[in-house]
Amino acid sequence: MKNKARIVILILLMVVALVVSGCQNGSAGDGKAVAKVDGKVINQEQYNKNLIIFKKNYEGVYGTEIWSIDVGGKTFLQAVQENVLDKMISDEVIRQYMDKNKIAIDEAEVEKQYADYKAKTEQQAEIKKFFEENKIDENFIKDQIRTEIYVKKFREEVEKELALDDKKLEAYYNKNIDAYKDVQVKASHILFKTVDDERKPLPADQVKKAEETAKEVLKRVKSGEDFAKLATEFSEDPGSAKQGGDLGYFPKGMMVPEFEETAFTLQPGEISELVKTDFGYHIIKVVDKKSEQKVFEDVKEEIKSKLLEDGINEKIESIKNEKKIEKNMENIK
């Protein structure tokens, strides 16, 4: 089943493109309005079709249990629901901007891409069934393709406006040179788990016991006891406990945010207070830090991508500020 799901994901990524959300004119049969952009309706039916595609992709990778995971005070499903609506609004803003500036798209290209889509999916019975069950029809797919082309053209227009030549890129590099250092930390930790092996929360009494044990071990570490020995004895991280808690060197982006923030703040030889993450309570000891400056040529394309994305987002936000945007969140629940 997972392999079949991944086939669905692959096709949807190629054809519907995930980053695209089409909005057609609302009508009485389209359901309630979930949003309006200068009076243009994004209707419930179109929203639900976009959402079901996103859900199919996520479930194919992570399974259905992902929807109940807490992400900052809301479930993952709620976060995706909001993100889908925001993306549809942004895409409608782009389409209106392109129409206003008389930047048209070639309908022949829409037909060509739709023909490619049909050729890719014609023999995929599972995908065809999924689309039929959710009324994802030719008009919907073509509108998705049409929006994708609008977004692509919009990005090209913004890129022209930004004119990101080497001189601008190097100026940004020099101004933000510290951001382009390859910094790595060598650290050890002692973990007291508050979740089981499937990352489900432990009962409250076990969580409390883990916290109490963590506090006692922290006192022993702070009083000078050997960190590695205590890690071997108490740490519930099977990968590092046998190594005295040693995690080796790691760059930013490898650890969960709370752990990373502490590890990169500490100086070599320093030991943290208790750090709470989704895994449990950690005691972190930084052993070493190393830093190497990246040369401009190696990060030029990275800088260009960042400045382009920043420019696109700023452009979209500036256009949004000129429009009347209404959200009806109750209609997406």
C-alpha positions as CSV (number, residue, x, y, z in Angstrom):
1,M,0.0,0.0,0.0
2,K,2.8,2.4,0.8
3,N,4.4,1.9,-2.6
4,K,1.0,2.6,-4.3
5,A,0.6,5.7,-2.2
6,R,4.0,6.9,-3.2
7,I,3.0,6.5,-6.9
8,V,0.0,8.8,-6.2
9,I,2.3,11.3,-4.5
10,L,4.7,11.3,-7.4
11,I,2.0,11.8,-10.0
12,L,0.3,14.5,-7.9
13,L,3.6,16.3,-7.4
14,M,4.3,16.2,-11.2
15,V,0.8,17.2,-12.3
16,V,-1.0,19.1,-9.6
17,A,2.3,20.4,-8.3
18,L,1.2,20.9,-4.7
19,V,2.6,24.4,-4.7
20,V,-0.3,25.5,-6.9
21,S,-3.9,26.1,-5.9
22,G,-6.4,27.2,-8.5
23,C,-9.5,29.3,-7.7
24,Q,-12.4,29.3,-10.1
25,N,-15.5,31.6,-10.0
26,G,-17.8,30.6,-7.3
27,S,-21.4,29.8,-8.0
28,A,-24.4,28.5,-6.0
29,G,-23.4,24.9,-6.6
30,D,-19.8,25.4,-5.4
31,G,-20.5,25.6,-1.7
32,K,-19.8,28.4,0.7
33,A,-17.1,30.9,0.3
34,V,-14.0,30.1,2.3
35,A,-12.4,33.4,1.2
36,K,-12.7,36.4,-1.1
37,V,-10.1,38.5,-2.8
38,D,-11.5,41.8,-4.0
39,G,-14.8,40.1,-4.3
40,K,-13.5,37.0,-6.1
41,V,-14.8,33.9,-4.3
42,I,-12.6,31.0,-3.3
43,N,-15.3,28.5,-2.8
44,Q,-15.6,25.5,-0.4
45,E,-15.6,22.9,-3.2
46,Q,-12.4,24.1,-4.8
47,Y,-10.8,24.4,-1.3
48,N,-11.8,20.9,-0.4
49,K,-10.3,19.5,-3.6
50,N,-7.0,21.2,-2.9
51,L,-7.0,20.0,0.7
52,I,-7.7,16.4,-0.2
53,I,-4.7,16.4,-2.5
54,F,-2.5,17.8,0.2
55,K,-3.8,15.2,2.7
56,K,-3.3,12.3,0.2
57,N,0.4,13.4,-0.2
58,Y,1.1,13.7,3.5
59,E,-0.7,10.4,4.4
60,G,1.3,8.6,1.7
61,V,4.5,9.5,3.5
62,Y,3.5,9.9,7.2
63,G,0.3,7.9,7.6
64,T,-3.0,9.1,8.9
65,E,-1.8,9.5,12.5
66,I,0.1,12.7,11.5
67,W,-3.1,14.8,11.6
68,S,-3.5,14.7,15.4
69,I,0.1,15.8,16.2
70,D,0.4,19.1,18.1
71,V,2.3,21.8,16.3
72,G,2.4,24.9,18.5
73,G,-1.1,24.7,20.1
74,K,-3.0,23.4,17.0
75,T,-3.1,20.0,15.3
76,F,-1.1,19.4,12.2
77,L,-4.5,19.1,10.3
78,Q,-5.5,22.6,11.4
79,A,-2.1,24.0,10.3
80,V,-2.4,22.4,6.9
81,Q,-6.0,23.6,6.5
82,E,-4.9,27.2,7.2
83,N,-1.8,26.9,4.9
84,V,-3.9,25.5,2.0
85,L,-6.2,28.5,2.3
86,D,-3.4,31.0,2.5
87,K,-1.8,29.4,-0.5
88,M,-5.0,29.7,-2.5
89,I,-5.4,33.3,-1.5
90,S,-1.8,34.1,-2.6
91,D,-2.3,32.4,-5.9
92,E,-5.5,34.3,-6.5
93,V,-3.7,37.5,-5.7
94,I,-1.0,36.6,-8.3
95,R,-3.6,35.9,-10.9
96,Q,-5.4,39.2,-10.4
97,Y,-2.1,41.1,-10.5
98,M,-1.1,39.4,-13.8
99,D,-4.5,40.1,-15.3
100,K,-4.3,43.7,-14.2
101,N,-0.9,44.1,-15.9
102,K,-2.2,42.3,-19.0
103,I,0.4,39.4,-18.7
104,A,-1.5,36.6,-20.4
105,I,-0.7,32.9,-20.5
106,D,-0.8,30.7,-23.6
107,E,-3.8,28.4,-23.5
108,A,-2.0,26.1,-25.9
109,E,0.5,25.5,-23.1
110,V,-2.3,24.6,-20.7
111,E,-3.7,22.0,-23.2
112,K,-0.2,20.6,-23.8
113,Q,0.5,20.1,-20.1
114,Y,-3.0,18.6,-19.6
115,A,-2.3,16.1,-22.4
116,D,1.0,15.2,-20.6
117,Y,-1.0,14.7,-17.4
118,K,-3.5,12.4,-19.1
119,A,-0.7,10.4,-20.7
120,K,1.0,9.9,-17.3
121,T,-2.2,8.9,-15.4
122,E,-4.2,7.0,-18.1
123,Q,-2.9,3.6,-16.9
124,Q,-2.9,4.5,-13.2
125,A,-6.2,3.0,-12.0
126,E,-5.7,3.9,-8.4
127,I,-5.1,7.6,-9.2
128,K,-8.1,7.7,-11.6
129,K,-10.3,6.3,-8.9
130,F,-9.0,8.8,-6.3
131,F,-9.7,11.7,-8.7
132,E,-13.1,10.4,-9.6
133,E,-14.2,9.8,-6.0
134,N,-13.2,13.4,-5.2
135,K,-14.6,15.0,-8.4
136,I,-11.2,16.2,-9.5
137,D,-12.1,16.6,-13.1
138,E,-10.6,18.1,-16.3
139,N,-11.7,21.6,-15.4
140,F,-10.0,21.5,-12.0
141,I,-6.8,20.0,-13.4
142,K,-6.6,22.6,-16.2
143,D,-7.2,25.4,-13.7
144,Q,-4.4,24.1,-11.5
145,I,-2.1,24.0,-14.6
146,R,-3.2,27.5,-15.5
147,T,-2.4,28.8,-12.1
148,E,1.0,27.1,-12.1
149,I,1.9,28.9,-15.3
150,Y,0.7,32.3,-13.8
151,V,2.8,31.7,-10.7
152,K,5.9,30.8,-12.9
153,K,5.4,34.0,-15.0
154,F,5.0,36.1,-11.8
155,R,8.2,34.7,-10.4
156,E,10.0,35.6,-13.7
157,E,8.7,39.1,-13.5
158,V,9.8,39.6,-10.0
159,E,13.2,38.2,-10.8
160,K,13.6,40.7,-13.6
161,E,12.6,43.6,-11.2
162,L,15.2,42.4,-8.6
163,A,18.0,42.2,-11.1
164,L,20.1,40.0,-8.9
165,D,23.5,40.3,-10.5
166,D,26.8,39.2,-9.0
167,K,27.5,42.7,-7.6
168,K,24.2,42.6,-5.6
169,L,24.8,39.1,-4.4
170,E,28.3,39.7,-3.3
171,A,27.2,42.9,-1.4
172,Y,24.7,40.8,0.5
173,Y,27.3,38.2,1.2
174,N,29.8,40.7,2.6
175,K,27.0,42.3,4.7
176,N,25.9,39.0,6.2
177,I,29.3,37.2,6.1
178,D,28.8,35.5,9.5
179,A,25.7,33.8,8.2
180,Y,27.9,31.9,5.7
181,K,30.2,30.2,8.2
182,D,30.0,26.5,8.4
183,V,29.7,26.2,12.2
184,Q,29.5,22.8,13.8
185,V,29.2,21.8,17.5
186,K,30.5,18.7,19.2
187,A,28.2,17.8,22.0
188,S,27.1,15.1,24.4
189,H,23.8,14.7,26.1
190,I,21.8,12.7,28.6
191,L,18.2,12.0,27.6
192,F,15.3,11.3,29.9
193,K,12.4,10.3,27.7
194,T,8.9,11.5,28.1
195,V,7.6,9.6,25.0
196,D,7.6,5.9,24.0
197,D,9.4,4.4,21.0
198,E,6.5,5.6,18.7
199,R,6.8,9.1,20.1
200,K,3.5,8.8,22.0
201,P,3.5,10.7,25.4
202,L,4.1,8.5,28.4
203,P,1.7,8.6,31.3
204,A,1.9,11.7,33.5
205,D,3.4,9.8,36.5
206,Q,6.2,8.5,34.3
207,V,6.8,12.0,32.8
208,K,7.1,13.4,36.4
209,K,9.5,10.7,37.4
210,A,11.6,11.4,34.3
211,E,11.8,15.1,35.2
212,E,12.7,14.3,38.8
213,T,15.5,11.9,37.8
214,A,16.8,14.5,35.3
215,K,17.0,17.1,38.0
216,E,18.9,14.8,40.3
217,V,21.4,13.8,37.6
218,L,21.8,17.5,36.6
219,K,22.9,18.2,40.2
220,R,25.4,15.5,40.0
221,V,26.8,16.7,36.7
222,K,27.0,20.3,38.0
223,S,28.8,19.1,41.1
224,G,31.6,17.7,38.9
225,E,30.7,14.0,38.4
226,D,31.9,12.4,35.1
227,F,29.4,13.4,32.4
228,A,30.2,10.3,30.2
229,K,29.7,7.9,33.1
230,L,26.3,9.4,34.0
231,A,25.2,9.4,30.4
232,T,26.1,5.7,30.1
233,E,24.1,5.0,33.2
234,F,21.1,7.2,32.8
235,S,20.6,8.3,29.2
236,E,17.7,6.7,27.3
237,D,19.1,7.6,23.9
238,P,20.3,4.2,22.7
239,G,22.4,5.6,20.0
240,S,24.6,7.8,22.2
241,A,24.4,6.3,25.7
242,K,27.0,3.6,25.0
243,Q,29.3,6.4,23.8
244,G,29.0,8.4,27.0
245,G,26.3,10.6,25.4
246,D,28.6,11.6,22.5
247,L,26.7,13.0,19.5
248,G,29.8,13.9,17.5
249,Y,29.9,17.1,15.4
250,F,26.7,18.4,13.9
251,P,25.7,21.6,12.0
252,K,22.6,23.7,12.4
253,G,19.4,22.1,11.1
254,M,20.2,18.6,12.4
255,M,18.7,18.7,15.8
256,V,15.2,19.8,17.1
257,P,15.0,23.6,17.6
258,E,15.2,23.7,21.4
259,F,18.2,21.4,21.5
260,E,20.0,23.2,18.7
261,E,19.4,26.7,20.2
262,T,21.0,25.6,23.5
263,A,23.9,23.6,21.9
264,F,25.0,26.5,19.7
265,T,24.7,29.0,22.5
266,L,26.9,27.2,25.0
267,Q,30.7,27.5,24.9
268,P,33.0,24.4,24.9
269,G,33.0,22.9,28.4
270,E,29.7,24.4,29.5
271,I,26.7,22.3,30.6
272,S,23.1,23.3,30.1
273,E,20.2,23.4,32.4
274,L,17.4,20.9,31.6
275,V,16.3,21.3,28.0
276,K,12.7,20.1,27.2
277,T,12.0,18.8,23.7
278,D,9.4,16.5,22.1
279,F,11.7,13.6,23.1
280,G,12.0,14.5,26.8
281,Y,14.5,16.2,29.1
282,H,18.1,16.7,28.0
283,I,21.3,17.7,29.8
284,I,23.7,19.0,27.1
285,K,27.4,19.4,27.3
286,V,29.3,21.2,24.5
287,V,32.7,19.7,24.0
288,D,34.0,21.7,21.0
289,K,33.0,24.2,18.2
290,K,34.6,24.6,14.8
291,S,33.9,27.2,12.1
292,E,34.9,27.6,8.5
293,Q,34.1,30.5,6.3
294,K,32.3,29.6,3.1
295,V,33.6,31.4,0.0
296,F,31.2,33.6,-2.1
297,E,31.3,31.4,-5.2
298,D,30.1,28.4,-3.2
299,V,27.1,30.2,-1.7
300,K,26.2,32.5,-4.6
301,E,23.3,30.4,-5.9
302,E,22.0,29.9,-2.3
303,I,22.0,33.7,-1.8
304,K,20.3,34.3,-5.1
305,S,17.5,31.8,-4.2
306,K,17.0,33.4,-0.8
307,L,16.8,36.9,-2.2
308,L,14.5,35.8,-4.9
309,E,12.1,34.1,-2.5
310,D,12.3,37.1,-0.1
311,G,11.5,39.4,-3.1
312,I,8.6,37.3,-4.2
313,N,7.1,37.1,-0.8
314,E,7.5,40.9,-0.3
315,K,5.8,41.5,-3.6
316,I,2.9,39.3,-2.8
317,E,2.4,40.9,0.6
318,S,2.6,44.4,-1.0
319,I,-0.1,43.4,-3.5
320,K,-2.2,41.9,-0.7
321,N,-2.1,45.1,1.2
322,E,-3.8,46.8,-1.7
323,K,-6.7,44.3,-1.8
324,K,-9.7,43.5,0.4
325,I,-9.2,39.9,1.6
326,E,-11.8,38.1,3.6
327,K,-11.4,34.7,5.3
328,N,-14.2,32.6,6.4
329,M,-12.3,30.1,8.6
330,E,-15.6,28.5,9.9
331,N,-16.2,27.2,6.4
332,I,-12.9,25.1,6.3
333,K,-13.4,23.3,9.6
